[in-house]
Amino acid sequence: MKAMILNSFGGPEAFELTELPKPVPQSGQVLVRVHATSINPLDYQVRRGDYRDYVPLPAITGHDVSGVVEAVGPGVTSFSPGDEVWYTPQIFDGPGSYAEYHVANESIIGRKPSSLSHLEAASLSLVGGTAWEALVGRAALRVGESILIHGGAGGVGHVAIQVAKAIGAKVFTTVREDNFEFARSVGADVVIDYRNDDYVDSIMRETNGRGVDVVFDTIGGDTLSRSPNVLAQLGRIVTIVDIAQRQNLIEAWGKNASIHFVFTRQNRGKLDELSTLVDRGQLRPRVGAVYALADLSLAHALLETPNNGVRGKIVIAVEPSADTTRSGS
């Protein structure tokens, strides 16, 4: 099989297209022919060496799979060859998804929603699971509440908006002005231009000084530091950013707030919940650009480019028959 191998930590050019033996599923495992995967900030963080202690080299990285079951190991009962599936490989535990085949434990694999293409499903598994765990599992967002989602035009942000709307929340989001229409198209009620408007002032004005019940942070840094300023009493902040700098969150104390740090975990349950939202028409991932596996380095470089103009996810078409035309939305 063809795979993009990371032989050394570094820039986007660090990947090398290599021919490797096809893996064999062991007891409780499923062998999947990967049709599509996608690019996440976690992927370039791993590539540049941010988690070098957890990733022995050489390595196959990547954290999204949509594909078709090729074979199953002993004891597998939920899947058969030919089934269309999707999942996030176990993070920091074995090879990732930048390859033509991947082996995973049966317990983390879900049946791909039939209404999604492989490109769409691959763009949703990690970010969708992250948004679900953050908003449902940790923030316990409820119908009638309000939420501020930082970075609503990004890969996880645009999915989080849709999950929050499906729950029945009022959604505020920060985006660039040229992304207003996109954010509204996925369900945002109030959009704030983070470059020209102070989001704290905007939120307090829009809520008559009450604030929001939940903040979902995808940015970190000063954005996280100031997020308690927009919380209502007993509000909750959920961040998915690992934070190297010290944070002064004293405002959270005065709000009796809770702060949750989320590093998403893999399980079939979240995928099934997301599939239900997809089937109901309440969730649809947006594919912003598509590259071939051999062009993985170009895709990584694009994601790392500030203000790259991509709305939604950058997806890798691994299966040769898939559409590999670069596109924007």
Residue frames relative to the residue before (quaternion, step in Angstrom):
aa qw qx qy qz dx dy dz
M 1.0000 0.0000 0.0000 0.0000 0.00 0.00 0.00
K 0.4428 -0.6541 0.5413 0.2884 3.54 -1.27 0.47
A 0.0493 0.7828 -0.6177 0.0568 3.54 -1.07 0.82
M 0.3677 -0.6781 0.5829 0.2552 3.54 -1.22 0.55
I 0.1506 -0.8211 0.5497 0.0299 3.55 -0.47 1.27
L 0.2578 -0.7224 0.6220 0.1575 3.53 -1.11 0.82
N 0.1343 -0.8270 0.5444 0.0395 3.57 -0.32 1.28
S 0.7842 0.0321 -0.0180 0.6195 3.57 1.21 -0.46
F 0.5115 -0.6334 0.4790 0.3282 3.56 -1.13 0.59
G 0.3347 0.7434 -0.5260 0.2420 3.55 -1.00 0.78
G 0.7899 -0.3121 0.2483 0.4658 3.52 -1.20 -0.66
P 0.7732 -0.3602 0.2485 0.4590 3.59 -1.29 -0.06
E 0.6424 0.5438 -0.3246 0.4315 3.60 1.13 -0.61
A 0.4813 0.7067 -0.4208 0.3030 3.62 1.24 -0.11
F 0.6024 0.5747 -0.3639 0.4176 3.62 1.18 -0.37
E 0.0951 -0.7800 0.6170 0.0432 3.56 -1.16 0.71
L 0.3818 -0.7152 0.5390 0.2285 3.58 -0.82 1.03
T 0.0092 0.8243 -0.5561 0.1055 3.57 -0.60 1.23
E 0.3588 -0.6947 0.5786 0.2322 3.56 -1.23 0.58
L 0.0042 0.8048 -0.5903 0.0623 3.58 -0.78 1.12
P 0.5942 -0.5460 0.4261 0.4090 3.62 -1.20 0.33
K 0.5181 -0.6159 0.4902 0.3346 3.55 -1.13 0.66
P 0.4467 -0.6964 0.4803 0.2913 3.65 -0.83 0.87
V 0.3128 -0.7313 0.5807 0.1734 3.56 -1.28 0.52
P 0.3976 -0.7310 0.4914 0.2570 3.62 -0.71 0.97
Q 0.2775 -0.7439 0.5893 0.1493 3.54 -1.05 0.88
S 0.7768 -0.3221 0.2316 0.4891 3.59 -1.25 -0.14
G 0.8356 0.1654 -0.1531 0.5009 3.56 -0.86 1.02
Q 0.6412 0.5375 -0.3204 0.4442 3.59 1.25 0.10
V 0.2610 -0.7424 0.6028 0.1318 3.52 -1.33 0.50
L 0.2550 -0.7373 0.6052 0.1584 3.59 -0.98 0.88
V 0.0905 -0.8144 0.5732 -0.0086 3.57 -0.68 1.16
R 0.3125 -0.6854 0.6205 0.2178 3.53 -1.04 0.82
V 0.3192 -0.7847 0.5057 0.1631 3.55 -0.46 1.23
H 0.2071 -0.7745 0.5877 0.1092 3.56 -0.77 1.05
A 0.8059 -0.0496 0.0598 0.5869 3.58 1.05 -0.72
T 0.0523 -0.7373 0.6711 0.0567 3.51 -1.31 0.52
S 0.2545 -0.7771 0.5484 0.1751 3.61 -1.20 -0.09
I 0.4840 -0.6567 0.5099 0.2729 3.55 -1.38 0.18
N 0.0498 -0.7807 0.6229 -0.0045 3.54 -0.97 0.99
P 0.6463 -0.4916 0.3864 0.4375 3.61 -1.16 0.30
L 0.5879 0.5716 -0.3688 0.4377 3.60 1.06 -0.68
D 0.6384 0.5561 -0.3311 0.4165 3.59 1.01 -0.77
Y 0.7196 0.4020 -0.2816 0.4912 3.60 0.85 -0.80
Q 0.5703 0.5624 -0.3902 0.4541 3.59 1.17 -0.40
V 0.6402 0.5030 -0.3141 0.4884 3.57 1.02 -0.81
R 0.6709 0.5299 -0.2983 0.4243 3.58 0.87 -0.98
R 0.7340 0.4227 -0.2507 0.4687 3.59 0.90 -0.82
G 0.6298 -0.6049 0.3083 0.3774 3.59 1.29 0.01
D 0.3440 0.7609 -0.4920 0.2463 3.59 1.21 0.25
Y 0.7792 0.2437 -0.1244 0.5638 3.60 1.13 -0.64
R 0.1266 0.8554 -0.4958 0.0801 3.56 1.10 0.71
D 0.6246 0.5532 -0.3501 0.4257 3.61 1.07 -0.56
Y 0.7205 0.4296 -0.2306 0.4930 3.58 1.24 -0.44
V 0.7348 0.3789 -0.1982 0.5265 3.60 1.27 -0.27
P 0.1573 -0.7961 0.5779 0.0869 3.62 -0.12 1.22
L 0.3053 -0.7618 0.5512 0.1505 3.55 -0.99 0.92
P 0.5332 -0.1770 -0.8270 -0.0189 1.51 -2.20 1.23
A 0.1450 -0.8121 0.5641 0.0345 3.56 -1.13 0.65
I 0.2839 -0.6538 0.6621 0.2315 3.49 -1.37 0.45
T 0.1161 -0.8060 0.5788 0.0437 3.57 -0.61 1.11
G 0.4133 0.6986 -0.5183 0.2693 3.59 -1.27 -0.15
H 0.1461 -0.8523 0.5022 -0.0116 3.56 -0.88 1.02
D 0.6892 0.3769 -0.3179 0.5309 3.61 1.06 0.67
V 0.0078 -0.7849 0.6195 0.0018 3.56 -1.06 0.79
S 0.0967 0.7045 -0.7030 0.0083 3.48 -1.20 0.77
G 0.2664 0.7791 -0.5213 0.2243 3.55 -0.69 1.06
V 0.5317 -0.6073 0.5000 0.3136 3.51 -1.35 -0.39
V 0.4971 -0.6588 0.4762 0.3036 3.57 -0.93 0.91
E 0.2454 -0.7768 0.5705 0.1047 3.55 -0.83 1.08
A 0.7749 -0.1330 0.1307 0.6040 3.58 1.00 -0.87
V 0.2341 -0.7587 0.5888 0.1512 3.56 -1.25 0.41
G 0.4498 -0.6853 0.5101 0.2603 3.54 -1.19 0.64
P 0.7213 -0.4182 0.3149 0.4535 3.59 -1.28 0.09
G 0.8083 0.3053 -0.2232 0.4512 3.55 -1.03 0.81
V 0.5416 0.6118 -0.4145 0.4007 3.60 1.20 -0.14
T 0.0809 -0.8336 0.5465 -0.0020 3.57 -0.74 1.09
S 0.6603 0.5598 -0.3074 0.3952 3.59 1.17 -0.50
F 0.8020 0.2319 -0.0937 0.5424 3.59 1.15 -0.53
S 0.1479 -0.7611 0.6272 0.0741 3.51 -1.31 0.56
P 0.6551 -0.4931 0.3738 0.4336 3.59 -1.18 0.39
G 0.7405 0.3734 -0.3004 0.4711 3.55 -0.93 0.94
D 0.5491 0.6124 -0.4023 0.4019 3.60 1.21 -0.34
E 0.3428 -0.7102 0.5747 0.2187 3.56 -1.05 0.78
V 0.0082 -0.8295 0.5545 -0.0663 3.57 -0.69 1.10
W 0.0888 -0.7698 0.6271 0.0794 3.54 -1.35 0.23
Y 0.1683 0.7844 -0.5810 0.1373 3.57 -1.13 0.61
T 0.3882 -0.6424 0.5930 0.2917 3.52 -1.44 0.05
P 0.4313 -0.6911 0.5056 0.2844 3.64 -0.69 0.98
Q 0.6148 -0.5356 0.4164 0.4022 3.56 -1.19 0.49
I 0.3737 -0.7550 0.4990 0.2032 3.57 -0.63 1.14
F 0.8388 0.0607 -0.1207 0.5274 3.56 -0.89 1.08
D 0.6769 0.4359 -0.2993 0.5120 3.59 1.08 0.61
G 0.8384 -0.0473 -0.0201 0.5426 3.56 0.30 1.28
P 0.7371 -0.4278 0.2893 0.4358 3.57 -1.32 0.11
G 0.3856 -0.7233 0.5335 0.2089 3.52 -1.22 0.65
S 0.7499 -0.4893 0.3021 0.3269 3.50 -1.39 -0.26
Y 0.5226 0.6357 -0.4320 0.3691 3.64 1.18 0.03
A 0.5768 0.5384 -0.3854 0.4784 3.55 0.68 1.15
E 0.6111 -0.5773 0.3994 0.3657 3.56 -1.27 0.34
Y 0.7803 0.1585 -0.1048 0.5959 3.60 1.21 -0.43
H 0.0356 -0.7824 0.6217 0.0105 3.54 -1.20 0.62
V 0.2345 -0.7522 0.6018 0.1306 3.55 -1.12 0.76
A 0.0465 0.8030 -0.5907 0.0636 3.59 -0.89 0.93
N 0.5743 -0.5656 0.4622 0.3697 3.53 -1.26 0.42
E 0.6002 -0.6009 0.4017 0.3425 3.55 -1.00 0.85
S 0.6528 0.5867 -0.3121 0.3636 3.59 0.98 -0.87
I 0.7335 0.4134 -0.2522 0.4771 3.63 1.11 -0.48
I 0.5916 0.5960 -0.3471 0.4176 3.58 1.28 -0.07
G 0.1212 -0.7828 0.6061 0.0722 3.57 -1.08 0.79
R 0.5372 -0.5849 0.4858 0.3651 3.55 -1.28 0.27
K 0.4698 -0.6976 0.4669 0.2733 3.55 -0.74 1.06
P 0.4970 -0.6270 0.4961 0.3373 3.61 -0.93 0.78
S 0.4754 -0.7188 0.4290 0.2708 3.55 -0.70 1.07
S 0.6602 0.5241 -0.3144 0.4366 3.60 1.13 -0.54
L 0.6544 0.4847 -0.3187 0.4851 3.59 1.27 -0.14
S 0.4313 -0.6422 0.5603 0.2960 3.55 -1.13 0.66
H 0.6511 -0.4875 0.3824 0.4384 3.57 -1.25 0.17
L 0.6186 0.5411 -0.3496 0.4498 3.59 1.02 -0.73
E 0.6765 0.4824 -0.2933 0.4729 3.60 0.93 -0.85
A 0.6647 0.5087 -0.3126 0.4490 3.58 0.89 -0.91
A 0.6553 0.5099 -0.3133 0.4610 3.58 0.99 -0.83
S 0.6596 0.5071 -0.3136 0.4576 3.59 1.13 -0.52
L 0.7170 0.4905 -0.2281 0.4397 3.57 1.27 -0.36
S 0.5785 0.6593 -0.3939 0.2747 3.60 0.96 -0.77
L 0.7431 0.3858 -0.2453 0.4887 3.64 0.68 -0.99
V 0.7076 0.4474 -0.2900 0.4636 3.60 0.74 -0.97
G 0.6391 0.5233 -0.3323 0.4552 3.58 1.03 -0.69
G 0.6552 0.5010 -0.3055 0.4759 3.55 0.97 -0.85
T 0.6359 0.5258 -0.3205 0.4653 3.57 1.06 -0.76
A 0.6708 0.4928 -0.3010 0.4653 3.58 0.87 -0.94
W 0.6526 0.5149 -0.3208 0.4539 3.59 0.94 -0.86
E 0.6783 0.4841 -0.3012 0.4636 3.59 0.85 -0.91
A 0.6656 0.5163 -0.3029 0.4457 3.57 0.99 -0.84
L 0.7761 0.3837 -0.1973 0.4598 3.58 0.72 -1.07
V 0.7501 0.3732 -0.2083 0.5047 3.57 0.96 -0.86
G 0.7574 0.4228 -0.2273 0.4428 3.56 0.70 -1.09
R 0.7924 0.3164 -0.1555 0.4978 3.60 0.94 -0.84
A 0.7510 0.3706 -0.2236 0.4987 3.62 0.74 -0.98
A 0.2066 -0.8016 0.5280 0.1895 3.60 1.20 -0.50
L 0.0708 0.8267 -0.5486 0.1033 3.56 0.92 0.99
R 0.1442 -0.8170 0.5573 0.0345 3.57 -0.87 1.01
V 0.6569 -0.4940 0.3946 0.4107 3.53 -1.31 0.41
G 0.7921 0.2986 -0.2397 0.4754 3.55 -1.00 0.91
E 0.5872 0.5571 -0.3814 0.4465 3.59 1.23 -0.16
S 0.3664 -0.7089 0.5564 0.2315 3.55 -1.36 0.11
I 0.0898 -0.8005 0.5924 0.0133 3.56 -1.13 0.70
L 0.2234 -0.7213 0.6375 0.1529 3.53 -1.19 0.71
I 0.1054 -0.7860 0.6086 0.0275 3.57 -0.74 1.10
H 0.2658 -0.7679 0.5654 0.1415 3.56 -0.56 1.17
G 0.8260 0.1878 -0.1485 0.5103 3.59 -0.89 0.91
G 0.1206 0.8707 -0.4697 0.0816 3.57 0.93 0.90
A 0.6564 0.4950 -0.3296 0.4642 3.62 1.20 -0.21
G 0.5590 0.6399 -0.3758 0.3699 3.59 1.25 -0.15
G 0.7611 -0.3995 0.2617 0.4389 3.53 -1.34 0.06
V 0.7524 0.3364 -0.2091 0.5263 3.59 0.78 -0.95
G 0.6172 0.5905 -0.3470 0.3873 3.59 1.04 -0.74
H 0.7035 0.4624 -0.2928 0.4533 3.60 0.83 -0.91
V 0.6164 0.5054 -0.3440 0.4963 3.58 1.21 -0.44
A 0.6363 0.5364 -0.3292 0.4462 3.59 0.97 -0.82
I 0.5987 0.5514 -0.3617 0.4546 3.60 1.04 -0.71
Q 0.6967 0.4796 -0.2805 0.4537 3.58 0.85 -0.96
V 0.6306 0.5152 -0.3346 0.4742 3.60 1.03 -0.75
A 0.6594 0.5120 -0.3111 0.4541 3.59 0.93 -0.89
K 0.6586 0.4957 -0.3118 0.4726 3.59 0.99 -0.79
A 0.6275 0.5309 -0.3363 0.4597 3.59 1.04 -0.73
I 0.6281 0.5210 -0.3278 0.4760 3.58 1.12 -0.65
G 0.5065 -0.6527 0.4188 0.3769 3.58 1.10 -0.67
A 0.4488 0.6934 -0.4438 0.3477 3.58 1.19 0.54
K 0.4352 -0.6171 0.5688 0.3260 3.54 -1.34 0.28
V 0.1944 -0.8318 0.5177 0.0490 3.56 -0.71 1.13
F 0.1058 -0.7258 0.6786 0.0384 3.50 -0.99 1.07
T 0.0292 0.8102 -0.5854 0.0058 3.60 -1.03 0.64
T 0.3244 -0.7160 0.5834 0.2041 3.54 -1.26 0.56
V 0.1394 0.7594 -0.6206 0.1367 3.55 -0.88 1.06
R 0.5826 -0.5045 0.4633 0.4375 3.56 -1.30 -0.04
E 0.6500 -0.5441 0.3567 0.3927 3.56 -1.16 0.56
D 0.6679 0.5015 -0.3205 0.4469 3.61 1.00 -0.71
N 0.6708 0.4581 -0.3082 0.4952 3.62 1.27 -0.04
F 0.3352 0.7635 -0.4964 0.2415 3.60 1.24 0.17
E 0.6904 0.4884 -0.2947 0.4449 3.58 0.76 -1.03
F 0.6418 0.5194 -0.3268 0.4600 3.58 0.98 -0.81
A 0.6664 0.5041 -0.3109 0.4529 3.61 0.86 -0.92
R 0.6574 0.4923 -0.3123 0.4774 3.57 0.99 -0.78
S 0.6395 0.5534 -0.3331 0.4169 3.58 1.02 -0.76
V 0.7175 0.3920 -0.2579 0.5148 3.60 1.15 -0.47
G 0.7547 -0.4659 0.1915 0.4204 3.57 1.23 0.35
A 0.4466 0.6984 -0.4732 0.2982 3.63 1.16 -0.09
D 0.3655 -0.7365 0.5319 0.2025 3.58 -0.97 0.89
V 0.7913 0.0805 -0.0137 0.6059 3.58 1.00 -0.87
V 0.1089 -0.7976 0.5918 0.0408 3.60 -0.74 1.06
I 0.1542 -0.7928 0.5886 0.0339 3.54 -1.00 0.94
D 0.3551 -0.7217 0.5579 0.2047 3.57 -0.87 0.98
Y 0.2853 -0.8131 0.4829 0.1557 3.57 -0.17 1.28
R 0.6316 0.5472 -0.3458 0.4267 3.60 1.17 -0.39
N 0.8017 0.2949 -0.1282 0.5039 3.58 1.04 -0.75
D 0.7441 0.3232 -0.1956 0.5510 3.60 1.23 -0.31
D 0.4248 -0.6581 0.5544 0.2812 3.56 -1.14 0.66
Y 0.3756 -0.7719 0.4554 0.2360 3.58 -0.38 1.18
V 0.5882 0.5617 -0.3800 0.4405 3.60 1.10 -0.56
D 0.6647 0.4890 -0.3025 0.4770 3.59 0.87 -0.92
S 0.6608 0.5240 -0.3127 0.4371 3.58 0.92 -0.90
I 0.6737 0.4930 -0.3018 0.4605 3.58 0.88 -0.93
M 0.6878 0.4783 -0.3045 0.4533 3.59 0.81 -0.93
R 0.6258 0.5163 -0.3380 0.4770 3.58 1.10 -0.62
E 0.6922 0.4898 -0.2805 0.4497 3.60 0.88 -0.94
T 0.7515 0.3656 -0.1990 0.5118 3.60 1.12 -0.63
N 0.4561 -0.7074 0.4297 0.3268 3.59 1.28 0.30
G 0.7449 -0.4427 0.2096 0.4530 3.53 0.99 0.90
R 0.5261 0.6581 -0.4099 0.3495 3.62 1.22 -0.12
G 0.3461 -0.7180 0.5241 0.2999 3.55 0.86 -0.97
V 0.5239 -0.6274 0.4814 0.3165 3.55 -1.34 0.00
D 0.5684 -0.6237 0.4264 0.3258 3.55 -1.21 0.52
V 0.8047 0.1098 -0.0145 0.5833 3.58 1.06 -0.78
V 0.1066 -0.7324 0.6648 0.1011 3.54 -1.22 0.63
F 0.1367 -0.7595 0.6321 0.0694 3.57 -0.94 0.96
D 0.1393 -0.8317 0.5371 0.0166 3.55 -0.41 1.30
T 0.0430 -0.7919 0.6092 -0.0016 3.55 -0.82 1.07
I 0.6231 0.5779 -0.3006 0.4329 3.57 1.34 0.03
G 0.2156 -0.7906 0.5349 0.2057 3.59 0.84 -1.01
G 0.6952 0.4960 -0.3293 0.4028 3.57 -1.27 -0.39
D 0.8348 -0.1397 0.1242 0.5178 3.55 -1.02 -0.86
T 0.5641 0.5948 -0.3878 0.4213 3.58 1.14 -0.55
L 0.6757 0.4607 -0.2891 0.4976 3.57 0.94 -0.83
S 0.6299 0.5619 -0.3413 0.4136 3.60 0.93 -0.86
R 0.7543 0.3954 -0.2075 0.4812 3.57 0.98 -0.85
S 0.4718 0.7134 -0.4281 0.2918 3.60 1.20 -0.26
P 0.6139 0.5484 -0.3832 0.4191 3.67 0.93 -0.61
N 0.5792 0.6123 -0.3711 0.3898 3.59 1.18 -0.50
V 0.7256 0.4034 -0.2503 0.4982 3.60 1.16 -0.40
L 0.4986 0.6804 -0.4190 0.3361 3.61 1.23 0.06
A 0.4006 -0.6341 0.6014 0.2751 3.51 -1.27 0.57
Q 0.6722 -0.4558 0.3687 0.4522 3.56 -1.24 0.16
L 0.8238 0.1409 -0.1692 0.5224 3.57 -1.04 0.94
G 0.3282 0.7617 -0.4948 0.2592 3.56 1.17 0.57
R 0.2957 -0.7448 0.5766 0.1593 3.53 -1.36 0.29
I 0.1513 -0.7485 0.6390 0.0920 3.53 -1.14 0.79
V 0.0518 -0.7643 0.6420 0.0317 3.54 -1.02 0.87
T 0.0301 -0.8015 0.5972 -0.0004 3.58 -0.79 1.01
I 0.2379 -0.7704 0.5769 0.1304 3.55 -1.06 0.78
V 0.5558 0.6117 -0.3733 0.4214 3.57 1.32 0.22
D 0.3318 -0.7013 0.5864 0.2331 3.58 -0.94 0.86
I 0.2320 -0.8371 0.4939 0.0389 3.52 -0.65 1.20
A 0.2342 -0.7907 0.5536 0.1159 3.57 -0.57 1.17
Q 0.7020 0.4623 -0.2720 0.4685 3.57 1.05 -0.73
R 0.5636 -0.5928 0.4489 0.3599 3.56 -1.19 0.54
Q 0.2271 -0.7794 0.5742 0.1066 3.54 -1.10 0.75
N 0.2045 -0.7365 0.6298 0.1383 3.55 -1.06 0.81
L 0.0225 0.8336 -0.5459 0.0811 3.55 -0.18 1.31
I 0.1762 0.8331 -0.5084 0.1282 3.58 1.14 0.65
E 0.5978 0.5753 -0.3658 0.4217 3.60 1.08 -0.63
A 0.6005 0.5658 -0.3621 0.4337 3.58 1.12 -0.58
W 0.6038 0.5674 -0.3535 0.4342 3.58 1.07 -0.72
G 0.6894 0.4948 -0.2803 0.4487 3.57 0.92 -0.91
K 0.6847 0.4517 -0.2772 0.5002 3.58 1.25 -0.39
N 0.3679 -0.7130 0.4974 0.3299 3.62 1.27 -0.10
A 0.2737 0.8072 -0.4754 0.2181 3.53 1.08 0.80
S 0.2587 -0.7091 0.6208 0.2118 3.52 -1.35 0.25
I 0.1760 -0.7799 0.5965 0.0706 3.56 -1.07 0.82
H 0.1065 -0.8075 0.5801 0.0097 3.57 -0.78 1.08
F 0.1902 -0.7530 0.6220 0.0995 3.53 -1.03 0.89
V 0.1187 -0.8404 0.5287 0.0043 3.57 -0.54 1.19
F 0.0201 0.7079 -0.7059 0.0143 3.51 -1.01 1.01
T 0.3948 -0.7989 0.3900 0.2319 3.53 -0.10 1.33
R 0.2742 -0.7467 0.5902 0.1376 3.53 -1.18 0.75
Q 0.4339 -0.7243 0.4840 0.2299 3.54 -1.11 0.72
N 0.2900 0.7249 -0.6038 0.1610 3.56 -0.99 0.90
R 0.6153 -0.5830 0.3952 0.3540 3.55 -1.21 0.53
G 0.5755 0.6409 -0.3755 0.3421 3.58 1.05 -0.73
K 0.6705 0.4891 -0.3062 0.4663 3.59 0.89 -0.88
L 0.6350 0.5272 -0.3339 0.4553 3.58 0.99 -0.78
D 0.6505 0.5107 -0.3194 0.4626 3.59 1.00 -0.79
E 0.6367 0.5141 -0.3309 0.4698 3.60 1.02 -0.74
L 0.6514 0.5028 -0.3101 0.4762 3.58 0.97 -0.82
S 0.6221 0.5422 -0.3374 0.4529 3.59 1.03 -0.78
T 0.6225 0.5388 -0.3394 0.4549 3.57 1.03 -0.76
L 0.6579 0.4940 -0.3110 0.4758 3.60 0.94 -0.83
V 0.6238 0.5274 -0.3357 0.4690 3.58 1.02 -0.76
D 0.6814 0.4984 -0.2900 0.4508 3.58 0.85 -0.97
R 0.6769 0.4786 -0.2842 0.4816 3.59 1.14 -0.63
G 0.4906 -0.6695 0.4259 0.3602 3.59 1.26 -0.17
Q 0.5204 0.6577 -0.3989 0.3707 3.59 1.24 0.34
L 0.7794 0.2265 -0.1220 0.5712 3.58 1.25 -0.18
R 0.1361 0.7653 -0.6181 0.1169 3.53 -0.87 1.02
P 0.3130 -0.7558 0.5383 0.2027 3.60 -0.54 1.09
R 0.3094 -0.7397 0.5689 0.1830 3.55 -1.18 0.60
V 0.2422 -0.7543 0.5971 0.1258 3.56 -0.81 1.05
G 0.2105 -0.8284 0.5118 0.0860 3.55 -0.53 1.20
A 0.7899 -0.0401 0.0422 0.6104 3.59 1.17 -0.56
V 0.1609 -0.7866 0.5928 0.0634 3.58 -1.11 0.73
Y 0.0398 -0.7875 0.6148 -0.0139 3.57 -0.95 0.96
A 0.5002 -0.6034 0.5205 0.3387 3.55 -1.30 0.33
L 0.6685 -0.5065 0.3586 0.4098 3.58 -1.24 0.45
A 0.6569 0.5283 -0.3120 0.4382 3.59 0.96 -0.83
D 0.7054 0.4287 -0.2487 0.5067 3.58 1.25 -0.43
L 0.2125 0.8220 -0.5035 0.1602 3.56 1.21 0.49
S 0.6315 0.5464 -0.3402 0.4323 3.59 0.97 -0.81
L 0.6419 0.5163 -0.3237 0.4654 3.59 1.01 -0.77
A 0.6423 0.5240 -0.3184 0.4599 3.57 1.03 -0.80
H 0.6422 0.5084 -0.3228 0.4742 3.59 0.99 -0.81
A 0.6508 0.5193 -0.3203 0.4519 3.57 0.92 -0.87
L 0.6393 0.5265 -0.3277 0.4547 3.59 1.00 -0.79
L 0.6719 0.5019 -0.3142 0.4448 3.59 0.84 -0.92
E 0.6994 0.4697 -0.2726 0.4647 3.59 1.03 -0.73
T 0.5499 0.6114 -0.3988 0.4060 3.59 1.24 -0.16
P 0.4214 -0.7114 0.4908 0.2747 3.64 -0.60 1.04
N 0.8487 0.0652 -0.0726 0.5199 3.54 -1.10 0.81
N 0.1613 0.8482 -0.4881 0.1280 3.55 0.95 0.95
G 0.5083 -0.6891 0.3985 0.3285 3.59 1.23 -0.05
V 0.5162 0.6329 -0.4264 0.3887 3.60 1.26 0.01
R 0.1406 -0.7659 0.6236 0.0695 3.56 -0.86 1.00
G 0.7622 0.2461 -0.2104 0.5606 3.56 -0.54 1.15
K 0.7275 -0.4548 0.3331 0.3911 3.56 -1.18 -0.64
I 0.3590 -0.6586 0.6159 0.2409 3.50 -1.36 0.50
V 0.1194 -0.8323 0.5412 -0.0093 3.56 -0.57 1.22
I 0.2710 -0.7417 0.5959 0.1459 3.54 -1.21 0.71
A 0.2410 -0.7537 0.5974 0.1305 3.59 -0.71 1.11
V 0.1847 -0.8192 0.5377 0.0751 3.58 -0.25 1.29
E 0.6601 0.4771 -0.2907 0.5022 3.56 0.99 -0.84
P 0.4911 -0.7049 0.4189 0.2939 3.64 -0.62 1.08
S 0.6669 0.5141 -0.3184 0.4355 3.60 1.04 -0.64
A 0.5428 0.6182 -0.4092 0.3946 3.58 1.24 -0.24
D 0.5947 -0.5641 0.4370 0.3703 3.54 -1.28 0.44
T 0.0769 -0.8150 0.5740 0.0176 3.60 -0.67 1.06
T 0.3712 0.7264 -0.4953 0.2988 3.54 1.19 0.48
R 0.4106 -0.6910 0.5289 0.2723 3.58 -0.81 0.94
S 0.0377 0.8159 -0.5716 0.0783 3.53 -0.81 0.98
G 0.2116 -0.7513 0.6070 0.1494 3.55 -1.26 0.38
S 0.1358 -0.7891 0.5938 0.0793 3.55 -1.23 0.49
